[in-house]
């Protein structure tokens, strides 16, 4: 069976990680193996952000679905992974993931091993010449990636295919830039208001983070004009 060479830095063996993960290490290794996209924030997306069902994991690692669910939540609470729940499955991403391929698609492990004088600087297993490497350095605390995920998830009310937005770098960057100017709470209120304003005549139509970034000015003008006519039912940026 063809596969990949997966490398995890040896700090996975440190007591703090063993204590946090416990038997959930198997679900963590499964997540690492299924990463197909790593964004600029070093967040690795399982199957590119495709929703996954517990039965799919069970078929591969042979653990019951309740146990898998418990272990995934344990990894999420400890900050190793992020989970977005959808109606058709879980969208899972791994924090602080790093993936390295050279131009020929060959592993750079040999060079690193020579530099380290074969002192075992990484924990790995080999299946062929291609390499995936993942670093879980630090405590695994989630950063802005979680804020971005939470805000993108709010678009589910105005975009039936919002799941695709999670793995799109341009959409994530749009949220990041918006967060530089407004708090997560205020942006969340704006996105919630889109359910109403998208149905209103002359209102800017917004169904993605990129559209929100581009049209936030005209949306604000529209909202303030309508606010003069009727009392708004939800709070908004002032």
C-alpha positions in Angstrom: 0.0 0.0 0.0 1.5 3.4 -1.0 1.5 6.2 1.5 3.6 9.0 2.9 6.4 9.4 5.4 5.0 11.3 8.4 7.4 13.0 10.7 6.4 14.5 14.1 8.9 16.3 16.2 10.0 14.3 19.3 8.4 16.8 21.7 5.3 14.7 21.2 7.0 12.4 23.8 7.2 15.2 26.4 5.1 14.6 29.5 2.9 17.7 28.9 1.8 16.3 25.5 1.3 12.7 26.8 -0.8 14.1 29.7 -2.9 16.2 27.4 -3.4 13.6 24.7 -3.4 10.2 26.3 -4.9 7.7 24.0 -6.1 10.5 21.7 -2.7 10.4 20.2 -4.0 7.9 17.7 -6.7 10.3 16.5 -4.0 13.0 16.3 -1.8 10.8 14.2 -4.8 10.1 11.9 -5.4 13.8 11.6 -1.8 14.4 10.6 -2.0 11.7 8.0 -5.1 13.2 6.4 -3.8 16.8 6.1 -3.9 17.8 2.4 -3.6 21.6 2.8 -1.6 23.9 5.1 -2.4 27.6 5.0 -0.2 30.5 5.7 -1.1 30.4 9.4 0.4 26.8 9.6 -3.1 25.4 10.1 -3.4 22.0 8.4 -6.8 21.2 6.9 -7.9 17.5 7.0 -8.9 16.5 3.4 -8.7 20.2 2.5 -11.6 21.2 4.7 -14.0 18.4 3.6 -16.6 17.4 6.3 -15.7 14.1 7.9 -17.9 11.6 9.6 -16.8 9.6 12.6 -17.5 6.3 10.8 -14.8 7.3 8.3 -12.2 7.5 11.1 -13.5 4.3 12.7 -12.9 2.3 9.5 -9.3 3.3 9.5 -8.2 3.1 13.2 -10.6 0.6 14.6 -11.8 2.6 17.6 -15.5 3.1 18.4 -17.2 6.3 17.3 -18.0 7.4 20.9 -14.4 7.0 21.8 -13.2 8.9 18.7 -15.6 11.7 19.5 -14.4 11.9 23.0 -10.7 11.9 21.9 -11.3 14.5 19.2 -12.9 16.8 21.7 -10.0 16.2 24.1 -7.6 17.3 21.3 -9.7 20.3 20.6 -9.9 21.4 24.2 -6.1 21.1 24.5 -5.6 23.3 21.5 -4.1 20.7 19.1 -7.0 20.8 16.6 -10.0 22.9 15.6 -13.4 21.4 14.9 -16.3 23.0 13.0 -19.5 21.0 13.2 -21.7 20.9 10.2 -24.9 19.0 9.2 -22.9 16.5 7.2 -19.8 16.0 9.3 -16.8 17.6 11.1 -14.4 20.0 9.5 -11.1 19.4 11.3 -7.9 21.4 11.2 -4.6 21.0 13.0 -2.8 23.9 14.7 0.9 24.5 14.1 1.3 22.1 11.2 4.2 22.3 8.9 4.6 20.5 5.6 7.8 20.4 3.6 8.5 19.0 0.2 11.5 19.9 -2.0 11.0 20.6 -5.7 11.5 17.0 -6.7 8.9 15.8 -4.2 11.6 14.0 -2.1 12.0 14.2 1.6 14.5 16.6 3.2 14.8 14.3 6.2 18.1 12.8 5.1 19.8 16.2 5.2 18.3 17.0 8.6 19.4 13.6 10.0 22.9 14.2 8.8 23.0 17.6 10.4 21.7 16.2 13.7 24.3 13.4 13.6 21.5 10.8 13.7 20.5 11.6 17.2 16.8 11.1 16.7 15.5 14.6 16.4 12.2 13.5 15.2 9.6 10.7 15.6 8.6 9.2 12.3 7.5 6.3 10.2 8.3 5.6 6.6 6.1 4.4 3.8 7.7 5.8 0.7 10.0 8.6 -0.5 7.6 11.5 -0.1 7.5 13.2 3.2 5.0 15.1 5.4 6.4 16.8 8.5 4.4 18.2 11.3 5.6 20.3 14.2 3.6 20.6 17.4 6.1 22.8 19.1 4.7 24.9 22.0 1.6 24.2 24.0 -0.7 23.9 21.0 -2.7 26.9 22.0 -5.1 28.1 19.3 -4.4 31.6 17.8 -6.4 33.8 15.5 -7.3 30.7 13.4 -10.1 29.9 15.8 -11.5 33.4 15.6 -11.4 33.2 11.8 -13.1 29.8 11.8 -15.9 31.0 14.2 -16.6 34.0 11.9 -16.6 32.0 8.7 -19.0 29.5 10.3 -21.5 32.3 10.8 -21.8 32.6 7.0 -23.8 29.3 7.0 -26.9 31.4 7.4 -26.4 33.2 4.1 -24.2 30.8 2.1 -25.3 27.1 1.7 -21.8 26.2 0.6 -20.0 28.1 3.3 -18.0 25.0 4.2 -15.7 25.6 1.2 -14.7 29.0 2.6 -12.7 27.4 5.5 -9.9 26.2 3.3 -9.7 29.3 1.0 -6.8 31.4 2.0 -8.3 34.6 0.4 -11.5 34.3 2.5 -9.5 33.7 5.7 -7.2 36.7 5.0 -10.3 38.9 4.4 -11.5 38.0 7.9 -8.0 38.6 9.4 -7.9 42.1 7.9 -11.4 42.9 9.2 -10.3 41.7 12.6 -7.6 44.3 12.6 -10.2 47.0 12.5 -13.1 45.5 14.5 -13.5 43.0 17.3 -14.7 39.5 16.7 -18.0 40.3 18.5 -18.8 43.3 16.3 -18.0 41.4 13.1 -20.2 38.6 14.3 -23.1 41.0 14.7 -22.6 42.3 11.2 -22.5 38.8 9.7 -25.7 37.9 11.7 -27.4 41.0 10.2 -26.7 39.8 6.7 -29.6 37.3 7.0 -31.9 40.4 7.1 -30.2 42.9 4.9 -29.5 40.4 2.0 -33.3 40.3 1.5 -33.7 44.0 1.5 -34.0 46.1 -1.6 -30.9 48.1 -2.6 -28.8 46.4 0.1 -25.3 45.1 -0.9 -25.5 41.3 -1.3 -22.8 39.7 0.9 -22.3 35.9 1.2 -18.6 35.6 1.7 -15.9 37.2 3.9 -14.2 38.7 0.8 -17.5 40.4 -0.2 -17.9 41.6 3.3 -14.5 43.2 3.2 -15.1 44.9 -0.1 -18.6 46.1 0.6 -18.5 46.9 4.3 -18.5 50.6 3.5 -21.6 50.6 1.3 -23.3 48.2 3.7 -22.7 50.6 6.6 -24.2 53.5 4.6 -27.2 51.4 3.7 -27.7 50.2 7.3 -27.4 53.7 8.7 -30.0 55.0 6.2 -32.4 52.2 7.1 -31.8 52.8 10.8 -33.2 56.3 10.3 -36.5 54.7 9.2 -36.9 51.9 11.7 -35.3 50.9 15.0 -32.8 48.1 14.4 -33.4 44.8 16.2 -29.8 43.9 16.5 -26.7 45.9 17.5 -24.2 47.1 15.0 -20.9 48.9 14.7 -21.2 52.6 15.3 
